[in-house]
């Protein structure tokens, strides 16, 4: 596809940015707090906000968005043995994974009334996924959710966002020692929705965390996945795919904090864009601190631009404070269809539109397969093909 395009390159209809950035350690040493007053109202000139169209956040960033009781409806379906609770903000388990790191996340933490807590006991292997449905009902909402998985347990959690809402949320994942947790977060909102969320995983000793983020819908979606390690031996895999259409702004800002020895992380995000003013932003920050000897990390972002008028900002950042590591690297590429691939398929009698769909489907295939739930994989492939069909219809 576009693997030979270097970071910082520019192609027609797409811009890939890799210019000077504020050092990661300086950014992460900025205030982290549960109190919204500790964060100034952003103006768009700040490093963490410079790509975000603040006016489209509808007041989630400045305190003018007030929850109106018609925001979102949350329903959880869980296998036997899993505990699902609705708790107040005074529950001592909340905030265990980490504090909010920007004003929207702090506003969400200061404003939610009830939180959803999903607890998976230790030594439990779930054969069916936990399914969390978050359906927007047209209003403003602030939300909080916690998924706790006990030591040596294994589970899959699917969080499915649909409907219309203006929502800010914090989502925590806390993994006990030796636990294995896969989380699939699907943003299949209506085109009018706004969704901003901080998602933080605290990975225990020898635990494995896999996140698959899928973003299709929404007027504006801004997600901030974060990984921190509680003990040596933890592993984190962060996968993501996004399909950005006419006028949509989809932003994924990742941070992996390697502050613990002998941990591993792998990040792979892919996006496709089509239509006028489609804008995708991917920021990948990986910090290897001085104490994190034996770290092994890699991050990759690839973007496929399908039409003129779409824009990509892709910024991979890797900061290393110790030379005693196993490996570290990053890559970013943005480009159009590979004409040779299209010619190959069309020369074998495949119509142009079908050839185009096959190329995009192949582009996303490795990430869709990471989900491991056949019916959800089929739904997402169908969604991708519907988006493509709409673009040529």
Secondary structure, DSSP 8 states (H G I E B T S, - for coil): --TTS-TT-EETTEE--------HHHHHTS---S-GGGS----S-SGGGTTS-GGGGTTTTTT-----S-SEEEEEE--TTEEEEEEETT-TTTT-S----SHHHHHHHHH-SEEEEEEE-TT-B-SS-EEEEEEEEEEEEEEEEEEEE-TT-EEEEEEEEEEEEEEEEEEEEEE-TT-EEEEEEEE---TT-EEEEEEEEEE-TT-EEEEEEEE---SEEEEEEEEEESSTT-EEEEEEEEEE-TT-EEEEEEEEEE-SSS-EEEEEEEEEE-STT-EEEEEEEEEE-TT-TT-EEEEEEEEEE-STT-EEEEEEEEEE--S--SEEEEEEEEE---HHHHHHHHTTT--HHHHHHHHHHHHHHHHHTTS--HHHHHHHHHHHHHHHHHHH-
